Amino acid sequence: MTSKIKKIGVLTSGGDSPGMNAAIRAVVRACAYYNVECVGIYRGYQGMIEGDFKDMGPRDVKNIINKGGTILKSARSADFRTKEGRKLAYDNLTAAGIDSFVVIGGDGSFTGAEIFNEEYKFPVIGIPGTIDNDIYGTSHTLGYDTALNTVIDAIDKIRDTANSHNRLFFVEVMGRDAGHIALNAGIGAGAEEILIPEEDFGLERLVESLKRSKDSGKTSSIVVVSEGDKIGKNVFELKDYIEENMPEYDVRVSVLGHMQRGGSPSCFDRVLASRLGVKAVETLLEGKSNFMVGLNQDKVTLTPLEQAIKGQSEIDMELVKVSDIVSS
């Protein structure tokens, strides 16, 4: 590869997700493989503004591929949204000899990278890291597969107590704007109903569905609710509505919350992170910039950051159909 890139920074930004550490590891070791210096940028863009940098080599990332969270820490930086903040970041990068960077995060993190690239023509590559799987241009984001397995494990345990007490459980999962986790985990866990932001089924349909389940002989039910679902103000309002209309049910709510973000990444996420991290470094060394590396049909591909940010990650309607069929 012929490239003028000499020193690559790597940072994690926004919400953490399992697989971020594996991606950091891949970036650092790919830099070492191609004889390029690598610098860890701590606390995302805020650390960039404050010059919180550390040179990193292969031994600095040992034994992290199996760890959740991010060793580089993460933060949301209001300062980076200002021209003054970005100027400070640019001055710190150039003073440290950093001539490009890889950012691991979601669309907010990519927006910051794209603006920075526009202002300073600074080479940047994005790696999608979010459990919500809501970024256009990749079939899987880092942490999504791990989060699914975490949710499945939790629902399996909840079903044990639901069956024991003839209860109806509403299980709220993450996904403010996208229902990927709810839909896939709901099918995988055998949920009786799945509520997602993309499909507004209405409260009446929910009651009808639960009544059919009851009439068919089911003594307990699991309803998986994406936190962004629109048919109720929140999952507790759904609970109250069902209790009013189906008093025969003993209704409980379980909000899984941030436990979905933690934990050791799955094998899939570790391999994906490794592939995307290596590709990010190679893309920079090829002289390309302002792209996101992603996975499509099991091939690592490039998507312009602008498309990744503005594009819409769509729910698989076949899965919605499958859910309706197998939950009956």
C-alpha positions, 0 to 999 in steps of 0.5 A: 500500500502506498500512503502518506498516513503515518499515525492513526488515532482510534476512539470510541464515542457515544454509547458503548457496545460489546465488541468495541474493545475487539475493534480497538485491538484490530485497529492497533494491531493492523497499524502495527502490521502495516508499520503505522503508528497508532494512538488511543484517544480517550473519552471520545471527542472530548478527549480529542479536545483535551489532548488525552492521547496514548501511543498504543502497540500490540501489547497494549491491547492484549486480553481485551477481545473478550471484554465488554465496554471500551478501554478507551472510555466514551463520552458525549462531547457538547464542546465538539459540536462547536467550531471552537471545540473542533479547532482545539481537537484539530490543533491537538491532533496535528501537534501529536502528529496524528494524521487520520482517525478511526471512530467507533460509534453510532450516527452521532459519532459519524456526524461529528467525524463527517463535519470534522472532515469537511472543515479540515479535510482530515481523513476519517473512517467510521466503524458502526458500534451500537447494539440497536443495529440502526445504521444504514450500510451494514447488516450488523453493527458491533454489539447487536448480536451480543445484545440479542443473546443477552435479551434471549437469555433474560427472556428465557429466565422470565418465561420460567417464572411466567409459566410457574405463576400464570403471568403475563410479562411485558419485557422492555428492550432497547431500541428507541428508534428501531425494533431490530432487537425486539423483533429478533429476540422476540422470535428467538424467545418465542414471544406471544407478541412483539411491539416495535416502533416501525409497526403501530398495531394499536392497543385493541389489537394487542388485547385481541392477540392476548385473548386468542392466546388465552383461548388457545390454552396458553396460561402465560404470555411474554410480550417483548416491547421495544422502548420506542414503541408508539402504542403506549406512553410507556411499558407501564401504561401498557400494563395498566391497560391490559390489567383493566381489559384482561383482569384474569391476567397477573401482569408484570413488567421487566425493563432490561435496560443497560444490562443489554449493553454489557457483557463479553461479546459473542464470537460473531461480534469479535470476528466482525470487530476484527474484520472491520478494524482491519478494513478501516486501517487498510481503507485509510492507507489506500488514501480513502476517507469519509467512509463507514466500514460495514458488513453486507452479505458477509462481505466487508463494504464501504458506505459514505458516512453521509449515507450511513448517517442519513440512510434509513435502516429498515426492519425486515418485514419477512420477520414481522410475518414470521412473528405473526405466524409462529406466535399463534 
